[in-house]
Amino acid sequence: MLTEPDDLHKPLGLSANRGRAGLAARLRALGGAALIGVGIAALTFLAGEAEHAGEPFATASIEPAPPADEGAAGGKDAAARTDNGEPATMRATGAEVEADSGVSVVRPDGASTPDAMVIRIPDALGAKLAAAPDPRLVERSDFGPLPRIGPDGARPAQVYARPAPSPAKGRPRIALIVGGLGLNEQTTSRAITKLPGEISLAFAPYGTNLKAQAAKAREAGHEIFLQMPMESFDYAQNNPGPQTLTVDAGAARNLEHLHWGLARAPGFVGIENFLGGRFTADEAALSPVLKDLADRGLIFIDDGSSARSITSIVGPSLNLPVRRADIVLDALPDGAKIDEALQRLETLARETGLATASGSALPITLEHLSRWTDGLAGRGIDLVPVTATVKPKARG
């Protein structure tokens, strides 16, 4: 239907076919209503509402809502009441609460659901990492910002670490680090979201979106390491990349490669080796790298893959905290083998009080790790970040 040219100009929706008398009558009616409204407002003011003088206000009546129609509610409201119409007491089992809320209910072995329960708060509501970069801990370089010890003695390995509670007396602890992140966004995202925040994550330096992925990991509560490629014994056949630290490159060249890697993202608490059987066995090549890490307030994690590594000997002599993994979880990437390694890890933790393991972000590893960690606290073992297992060194 075509719109008449004067449709947008008709006052108060009046039709142009109505006479002037009709329009005048309506205007008189509106004027009368306005006068009545003014009279009511004046009476209200005189009756004691002067506190609102000069300010707009409105009055609304509040009435109880009409009873809900139980039939219209599809029986939902009726289910919440007893036969005599009284509200029913709503109760849920611990398993139902856990399933609905996403928290883990922790119970002693063999015990039934107690009235009071200890729950583990999800990481989104739990530990929060310090922002990175911290201006105190930044050194400018040709490669970008590098971590350093702050003027006040603050160390990146402490400032950027995931906060951990004090060790519970008599409870064994396990620390885990998972590497191979940063190269595949889907794999990296799966590890960040699937694994508990207490598990430390190590990023390869070659990822194209490394800063964003590292930031996402830290937002989820994971402390992060740089997984630095190092020369293996079969380096000619197994070359992990152009920035690999090698025995023959010399200290200056190796430090350039190290600094390039450290500048790839803020928030690293230290480095973990990738391969490196030959490099970590050579003191002359290894020492300058470990000394630089010590001078920057970082730590070193040895993934435990090489029996000839001397990082645990050389590092402390240079004032560098070093933690060597006791077990490599997926040296054989098989589900049964991974479960066996995890069981050995638990046994070692109960025997010694602390055990450390390393692994890779393989889909099978992530699946078995996620399932295993769900019940770890209930088995009497605490999962802690790697930084909680090393003692900070005094500066100098």
C-alpha positions as CSV (number, residue, x, y, z in Angstrom):
1,M,0.0,0.0,0.0
2,L,1.3,3.4,-0.9
3,T,1.9,5.9,1.9
4,E,0.2,9.2,1.7
5,P,2.5,12.2,1.5
6,D,1.1,13.6,4.8
7,D,1.3,10.3,6.8
8,L,4.4,11.5,8.7
9,H,2.9,14.9,9.5
10,K,-0.5,13.9,10.9
11,P,-0.7,15.2,14.5
12,L,-1.4,12.6,17.1
13,G,-2.5,10.1,14.4
14,L,-5.5,12.2,13.3
15,S,-7.0,11.5,9.9
16,A,-7.2,14.3,7.4
17,N,-10.8,13.3,6.6
18,R,-12.0,14.4,10.0
19,G,-13.3,18.0,10.2
20,R,-11.9,20.9,12.1
21,A,-14.6,20.4,14.8
22,G,-13.4,16.9,15.6
23,L,-9.8,18.2,15.9
24,A,-10.9,21.0,18.2
25,A,-12.8,18.7,20.4
26,R,-9.8,16.4,20.9
27,L,-7.6,19.3,21.6
28,R,-10.1,20.5,24.3
29,A,-10.1,17.1,25.8
30,L,-6.3,16.9,26.0
31,G,-6.2,20.4,27.6
32,G,-8.7,19.3,30.2
33,A,-6.7,16.2,31.0
34,A,-3.6,18.3,31.4
35,L,-5.4,20.7,33.8
36,I,-6.6,17.7,35.9
37,G,-3.0,16.3,36.0
38,V,-1.7,19.7,37.2
39,G,-4.3,19.8,39.9
40,I,-3.4,16.3,41.2
41,A,0.3,17.2,41.2
42,A,-0.4,20.4,43.2
43,L,-2.5,18.5,45.7
44,T,0.2,15.8,46.1
45,F,2.8,18.5,46.7
46,L,0.7,20.2,49.4
47,A,0.0,16.9,51.0
48,G,3.6,16.4,52.0
49,E,5.6,15.3,49.0
50,A,7.7,18.5,49.0
51,E,10.9,16.5,49.3
52,H,10.7,15.7,45.6
53,A,10.3,19.4,44.6
54,G,12.2,20.2,41.5
55,E,13.2,16.6,40.8
56,P,11.4,14.1,38.5
57,F,10.0,11.1,40.3
58,A,7.6,8.2,39.7
59,T,5.4,6.1,42.0
60,A,4.7,2.5,41.3
61,S,2.7,0.0,43.2
62,I,4.3,-3.3,44.2
63,E,2.0,-6.3,44.4
64,P,2.6,-10.0,45.0
65,A,3.0,-12.0,41.9
66,P,0.1,-14.3,41.1
67,P,0.6,-17.9,42.0
68,A,2.4,-19.9,39.2
69,D,0.3,-22.3,37.3
70,E,1.8,-25.6,38.1
71,G,0.4,-27.2,35.0
72,A,1.8,-24.5,32.8
73,A,5.2,-24.9,34.3
74,G,5.4,-28.4,32.9
75,G,5.5,-29.9,36.4
76,K,8.8,-28.3,37.4
77,D,7.3,-26.2,40.2
78,A,5.2,-29.1,41.5
79,A,8.3,-31.3,41.7
80,A,9.8,-28.9,44.2
81,R,6.9,-29.4,46.7
82,T,5.6,-32.2,48.9
83,D,2.2,-33.7,48.7
84,N,0.7,-31.3,51.2
85,G,1.9,-28.2,49.2
86,E,4.9,-27.4,51.4
87,P,8.3,-26.6,49.8
88,A,10.4,-29.7,49.5
89,T,14.0,-29.7,50.8
90,M,16.3,-29.9,47.8
91,R,19.4,-32.2,48.3
92,A,22.0,-33.5,45.9
93,T,24.7,-36.0,46.2
94,G,28.4,-35.1,46.1
95,A,28.6,-36.7,42.7
96,E,25.7,-34.6,41.4
97,V,27.3,-31.4,42.9
98,E,30.6,-32.2,41.3
99,A,29.0,-32.9,37.9
100,D,27.0,-29.7,37.9
101,S,29.7,-27.4,39.2
102,G,32.8,-28.6,37.5
103,V,34.8,-29.0,40.8
104,S,36.5,-32.1,42.0
105,V,35.3,-33.7,45.2
106,V,38.2,-35.1,47.3
107,R,37.6,-38.0,49.6
108,P,39.9,-40.5,51.4
109,D,40.3,-43.8,49.7
110,G,37.2,-46.0,50.3
111,A,35.2,-43.4,52.1
112,S,31.6,-42.6,51.3
113,T,30.4,-39.1,50.6
114,P,30.8,-37.1,53.8
115,D,28.6,-34.2,55.0
116,A,31.5,-31.8,54.6
117,M,33.6,-32.0,51.4
118,V,36.9,-30.6,50.3
119,I,36.8,-29.2,46.8
120,R,39.4,-28.1,44.4
121,I,38.6,-24.7,42.9
122,P,38.9,-24.6,39.1
123,D,41.9,-22.7,37.8
124,A,39.7,-19.9,36.5
125,L,38.8,-19.1,40.1
126,G,42.1,-20.2,41.7
127,A,45.8,-19.2,41.2
128,K,46.4,-16.0,39.2
129,L,49.8,-15.3,37.6
130,A,51.5,-11.9,37.8
131,A,51.2,-9.8,34.6
132,A,54.0,-10.2,32.1
133,P,56.1,-8.4,31.2
134,D,56.9,-6.7,34.5
135,P,58.8,-3.5,33.7
136,R,61.4,-4.2,36.4
137,L,62.3,-7.4,34.7
138,V,62.9,-6.2,31.2
139,E,66.2,-5.7,29.4
140,R,66.2,-4.2,25.9
141,S,68.1,-6.0,23.2
142,D,68.5,-6.3,19.5
143,F,66.2,-9.4,19.6
144,G,63.5,-7.7,21.8
145,P,62.8,-7.6,25.5
146,L,64.8,-10.1,27.6
147,P,64.1,-11.2,31.1
148,R,66.5,-10.0,33.8
149,I,66.8,-9.6,37.6
150,G,65.2,-6.4,38.7
151,P,67.0,-3.6,40.5
152,D,65.2,-4.6,43.7
153,G,66.4,-8.2,43.3
154,A,63.1,-9.6,41.9
155,R,63.6,-12.6,39.7
156,P,61.5,-13.7,36.7
157,A,61.5,-17.3,38.0
158,Q,59.7,-16.1,41.1
159,V,57.6,-13.2,39.8
160,Y,56.2,-15.1,36.8
161,A,55.8,-18.4,38.6
162,R,52.4,-19.9,39.4
163,P,51.7,-19.4,43.1
164,A,51.7,-22.6,45.1
165,P,50.5,-23.3,48.6
166,S,52.9,-24.3,51.3
167,P,53.6,-28.1,51.2
168,A,51.1,-30.1,53.3
169,K,52.9,-32.1,55.9
170,G,53.1,-35.7,55.0
171,R,51.6,-35.4,51.6
172,P,53.9,-36.3,48.6
173,R,54.2,-33.9,45.7
174,I,54.5,-34.3,41.9
175,A,55.6,-31.7,39.4
176,L,55.0,-32.1,35.7
177,I,56.2,-30.2,32.6
178,V,54.7,-30.7,29.1
179,G,56.7,-29.5,26.1
180,G,56.2,-29.3,22.4
181,L,53.8,-26.4,22.5
182,G,53.5,-23.3,20.3
183,L,53.9,-25.1,16.9
184,N,50.3,-26.2,16.4
185,E,47.6,-24.0,17.7
186,Q,45.0,-26.8,18.1
187,T,47.4,-28.9,20.1
188,T,48.5,-26.0,22.2
189,S,44.9,-24.9,22.9
190,R,44.1,-28.5,23.9
191,A,47.0,-28.7,26.4
192,I,46.1,-25.3,27.9
193,T,42.5,-26.2,28.5
194,K,42.7,-29.9,29.2
195,L,45.5,-29.9,31.7
196,P,45.4,-28.5,35.2
197,G,47.0,-25.2,35.8
198,E,49.6,-26.7,38.1
199,I,51.2,-28.4,35.1
200,S,54.0,-26.3,33.6
201,L,54.1,-25.8,29.9
202,A,57.2,-25.4,27.6
203,F,57.0,-23.6,24.3
204,A,59.2,-24.2,21.3
205,P,60.5,-20.9,20.0
206,Y,59.4,-21.3,16.4
207,G,55.7,-20.7,16.7
208,T,54.2,-17.9,14.5
209,N,51.7,-16.9,17.2
210,L,53.8,-17.6,20.2
211,K,53.1,-14.4,22.2
212,A,49.3,-14.9,22.1
213,Q,49.5,-18.6,22.9
214,A,51.9,-18.0,25.8
215,A,49.6,-15.3,27.2
216,K,46.6,-17.7,26.9
217,A,48.5,-20.4,28.8
218,R,49.4,-17.9,31.6
219,E,45.8,-16.7,31.8
220,A,44.8,-20.3,32.3
221,G,47.2,-20.5,35.3
222,H,50.1,-22.4,33.6
223,E,53.6,-21.1,34.2
224,I,55.6,-21.2,31.0
225,F,59.1,-22.2,29.9
226,L,61.1,-21.8,26.7
227,Q,61.9,-25.2,25.2
228,M,65.3,-24.5,23.7
229,P,66.6,-26.8,21.0
230,M,70.0,-28.3,21.7
231,E,72.4,-30.5,19.8
232,S,71.8,-34.2,20.0
233,F,74.3,-37.0,19.3
234,D,72.7,-37.5,15.9
235,Y,72.4,-33.8,15.1
236,A,73.3,-34.3,11.4
237,Q,70.2,-36.5,11.0
238,N,68.1,-34.9,13.7
239,N,68.3,-31.1,13.3
240,P,65.7,-29.3,15.5
241,G,66.0,-25.9,13.8
242,P,68.3,-23.0,12.9
243,Q,68.6,-21.6,16.5
244,T,69.9,-24.9,17.9
245,L,72.6,-24.5,20.6
246,T,75.6,-26.6,19.4
247,V,78.9,-27.6,20.9
248,D,81.0,-26.1,18.0
249,A,79.1,-22.8,17.6
250,G,81.0,-21.1,20.5
251,A,79.6,-19.2,23.5
252,A,78.8,-15.9,21.6
253,R,76.8,-17.6,18.9
254,N,74.9,-19.8,21.3
255,L,74.0,-16.8,23.5
256,E,72.6,-15.0,20.5
257,H,70.4,-18.0,19.8
258,L,69.3,-18.2,23.4
259,H,68.5,-14.5,23.6
260,W,66.5,-14.8,20.3
261,G,64.4,-17.5,22.0
262,L,63.9,-15.7,25.3
263,A,62.7,-12.6,23.5
264,R,59.9,-14.5,21.7
265,A,57.4,-14.0,24.5
266,P,57.2,-12.5,27.9
267,G,56.7,-14.4,31.1
268,F,59.2,-17.3,30.8
269,V,60.3,-18.6,34.2
270,G,63.2,-20.6,32.7
271,I,64.1,-23.0,29.9
272,E,63.8,-26.7,29.2
273,N,66.0,-28.5,26.8
274,F,64.7,-30.0,23.6
275,L,66.9,-33.0,22.7
276,G,70.5,-31.9,23.6
277,G,72.1,-35.2,24.5
278,R,75.5,-33.9,23.2
279,F,75.2,-30.3,24.3
280,T,74.1,-31.0,27.8
281,A,77.1,-33.4,28.2
282,D,79.7,-30.8,27.2
283,E,80.7,-28.5,30.1
284,A,82.5,-26.0,28.0
285,A,79.5,-25.4,25.7
286,L,76.9,-25.7,28.4
287,S,78.4,-23.4,31.1
288,P,78.1,-20.0,29.3
289,V,74.4,-20.7,28.6
290,L,73.6,-21.8,32.2
291,K,75.5,-18.8,33.6
292,D,73.5,-16.5,31.5
293,L,70.3,-18.0,32.7
294,A,71.4,-17.7,36.3
295,D,72.3,-14.0,35.8
296,R,68.8,-13.4,34.5
297,G,67.0,-15.0,37.4
298,L,65.7,-18.0,35.5
299,I,65.8,-21.7,36.2
300,F,66.6,-24.8,34.1
301,I,64.6,-27.9,33.7
302,D,66.3,-31.0,32.3
303,D,63.7,-33.2,30.7
304,G,65.6,-36.3,31.8
305,S,66.0,-37.8,28.3
306,S,69.8,-38.1,28.4
307,A,71.6,-40.1,31.0
308,R,74.8,-38.2,30.1
309,S,73.5,-34.7,31.0
310,I,75.5,-32.8,33.5
311,T,73.1,-29.9,34.0
312,S,72.4,-30.9,37.6
313,I,76.1,-30.6,38.4
314,V,77.1,-27.5,36.4
315,G,74.0,-25.5,37.1
316,P,74.3,-25.3,40.9
317,S,78.0,-24.5,40.6
318,L,76.9,-21.4,38.7
319,N,74.1,-20.5,41.1
320,L,71.4,-21.7,38.8
321,P,68.4,-23.7,40.1
322,V,68.1,-26.9,38.2
323,R,65.4,-29.6,38.3
324,R,65.9,-32.8,36.4
325,A,62.9,-34.9,35.5
326,D,62.9,-38.3,37.2
327,I,60.7,-39.9,34.5
328,V,59.9,-39.2,30.9
329,L,56.2,-40.1,30.6
330,D,56.0,-40.7,26.8
331,A,59.4,-41.9,25.8
332,L,57.3,-44.7,24.2
333,P,54.0,-42.9,23.1
334,D,51.7,-45.8,24.0
335,G,48.8,-45.5,26.3
336,A,49.7,-48.5,28.5
337,K,53.3,-47.4,28.7
338,I,52.2,-43.9,29.7
339,D,50.0,-45.3,32.5
340,E,52.9,-47.4,33.7
341,A,55.1,-44.4,33.8
342,L,52.5,-42.4,35.8
343,Q,52.2,-45.3,38.3
344,R,55.9,-45.3,38.8
345,L,55.8,-41.5,39.3
346,E,53.2,-41.9,42.1
347,T,55.3,-44.7,43.7
348,L,58.4,-42.5,43.6
349,A,56.6,-39.5,45.1
350,R,55.3,-41.6,48.0
351,E,58.8,-43.0,48.6
352,T,60.8,-39.7,48.3
353,G,58.1,-37.0,48.9
354,L,58.7,-35.3,45.6
355,A,58.8,-36.6,42.0
356,T,59.1,-34.8,38.7
357,A,58.2,-35.9,35.2
358,S,58.4,-34.5,31.7
359,G,56.2,-35.2,28.6
360,S,55.2,-34.0,25.2
361,A,51.9,-32.6,24.0
362,L,50.9,-35.7,22.1
363,P,47.2,-36.3,22.0
364,I,47.6,-39.6,23.7
365,T,49.7,-38.1,26.5
366,L,47.2,-35.3,27.1
367,E,44.4,-37.7,27.3
368,H,46.1,-40.0,29.8
369,L,47.5,-37.1,31.8
370,S,44.1,-35.4,32.1
371,R,42.4,-38.5,33.3
372,W,45.2,-39.3,35.8
373,T,45.3,-35.9,37.3
374,D,41.6,-35.8,38.0
375,G,41.9,-38.3,40.9
376,L,45.4,-37.5,42.1
377,A,44.5,-35.3,45.1
378,G,42.0,-38.0,46.2
379,R,44.9,-40.5,46.2
380,G,46.8,-38.3,48.7
381,I,49.3,-36.6,46.3
382,D,49.5,-32.9,45.5
383,L,50.2,-31.6,42.0
384,V,52.5,-28.6,42.1
385,P,54.2,-26.3,39.5
386,V,57.8,-27.0,38.6
387,T,58.9,-23.7,40.2
388,A,57.7,-24.9,43.6
389,T,60.3,-27.7,43.5
390,V,63.4,-25.5,43.3
391,K,65.0,-23.2,45.8
392,P,65.7,-19.7,44.7
393,K,69.4,-18.8,44.6
394,A,70.8,-15.7,46.2
395,R,71.9,-13.0,43.7
396,G,75.6,-13.1,42.8
